[in-house]
């Protein structure tokens, strides 16, 4: 199976580069396409999906990942003094996907795994 991920920004890409191999088995491949925020992603998504419609092999899965934009999530990054991308990279490197208690993260993990069943 091949996954194409569309994400809002490069910090999400940085996290997924560490997390996806922990979620999917090694025989699956993936590519991540970061955008310049949610408005950019949503503006470009229809054209991207039309392009994939012309090329749609059976083993392709497209995942569009959009976050909730809650202010409390954003606040977690800035007090550390580290750039958001570095926080994403560092935290995701140490995450145990099986033990993570975030409901939304578990929905993401279960959704990806359901695509390969």
Secondary structure, DSSP 8 states (H G I E B T S, - for coil): -EEEEEESSHHHHHHHHHHHHHHS-TT-EEEEEE-SSHHHHHHHHHHHHHHHHHS--TTEEEEEE-----HHHHHHHHTT-S-HHHHHHHHHHH--TTT---HHHHHHHHHHHHHT-
